Amino acid sequence: MNSRSINSEIKKGAQGPFCNKIDIKLIISHLQENLYNDFQK
């Protein structure tokens, strides 16, 4: 997952109808997992 797709994920979350602090935390934790998995390769 590259920074471009991370940015698009954040924009999707920010524009979504359920945009609140919980969703943002979920997006961030999801991105952190993806980054962690990339480094494990």
C-alpha distances in whole Angstrom, upper triangle without the diagonal:
4,7,8,6,7,10,11,11,13,15,15,16,19,20,21,24,24,22,24,23,22,19,18,18,16,13,13,14,11,9,10,10,7,7,10,10,7,11,13,12
4,5,6,6,9,10,11,13,15,16,17,19,20,21,25,25,23,24,24,23,21,19,19,18,15,14,16,13,10,12,13,10,9,12,12,10,12,15,14
4,5,5,6,9,10,10,12,14,15,16,18,20,24,23,21,22,21,22,19,17,18,17,14,13,15,14,10,12,14,11,10,14,15,12,14,17,17
4,5,5,6,9,10,11,12,14,15,17,18,22,22,20,22,22,23,20,17,19,18,15,15,17,15,12,15,16,13,13,17,17,15,17,20,20
4,5,5,6,9,10,10,12,14,15,16,20,20,19,21,21,20,17,16,17,16,12,13,15,13,10,13,14,11,12,15,15,14,16,19,19
4,5,5,6,9,10,11,12,14,15,19,19,16,18,18,18,15,13,14,13,9,9,12,10,7,10,12,10,10,13,14,13,15,18,18
4,5,5,6,9,10,10,12,14,18,18,15,17,17,18,15,13,15,15,11,11,14,13,10,13,15,13,13,17,18,17,19,22,22
4,5,5,6,9,10,10,12,16,16,15,17,18,18,15,13,16,15,11,13,15,13,11,15,16,14,15,19,19,18,21,23,23
4,5,5,6,9,10,10,14,14,12,15,15,15,12,10,13,11,8,10,12,10,9,12,14,12,13,17,17,17,19,22,22
4,5,5,6,9,10,13,13,10,12,13,13,10,8,11,11,7,8,12,11,9,12,15,14,14,18,19,18,21,23,24
4,5,5,6,8,12,13,10,13,14,15,12,10,14,14,10,12,15,14,13,16,18,17,18,21,22,21,24,26,27
4,5,5,6,10,11,9,12,14,14,11,10,14,13,10,12,15,14,13,17,18,17,18,21,22,22,24,26,27
4,5,5,9,8,6,9,10,11,7,7,10,10,7,10,13,12,12,15,17,16,18,20,21,22,24,26,27
4,6,8,9,6,8,10,12,9,8,12,12,10,12,15,15,14,17,19,19,20,23,24,24,26,29,30
4,7,8,7,10,13,14,11,11,15,15,13,15,18,17,17,20,22,21,23,26,26,26,29,31,32
4,5,5,9,12,13,9,11,14,13,12,15,17,16,17,20,21,21,23,25,26,26,29,31,32
4,6,9,13,13,10,12,16,15,14,17,20,19,20,23,24,24,26,28,29,30,32,34,35
4,6,10,9,7,10,13,12,12,15,17,17,18,21,22,22,24,26,27,28,31,32,33
4,7,8,6,7,10,11,11,13,15,15,16,19,20,21,23,25,26,27,29,31,32
4,6,5,6,9,10,11,13,14,16,17,19,20,21,23,24,26,27,29,31,33
4,5,5,6,9,10,11,12,14,15,16,18,20,21,22,24,26,27,29,31
4,5,5,6,9,10,11,12,14,15,17,18,20,21,23,24,26,27,29
4,5,5,6,9,10,10,12,14,15,17,18,20,21,23,24,26,28
4,5,5,6,9,10,11,12,14,15,16,18,20,21,23,24,26
4,5,5,6,8,10,10,12,14,15,16,18,20,21,23,25
4,5,5,6,9,10,11,12,14,15,16,18,20,21,23
4,6,5,6,9,10,11,12,14,15,17,19,20,22
4,5,5,6,9,10,10,12,14,15,17,18,21
4,5,5,6,9,10,10,12,14,15,17,19
4,5,5,6,9,10,11,13,15,16,17
4,5,5,6,9,10,11,13,14,16
4,5,5,6,9,10,11,12,15
4,5,5,6,9,10,11,13
4,5,5,6,9,10,11
4,5,5,6,9,10
4,5,5,6,9
4,5,5,7
4,5,6
4,5
4
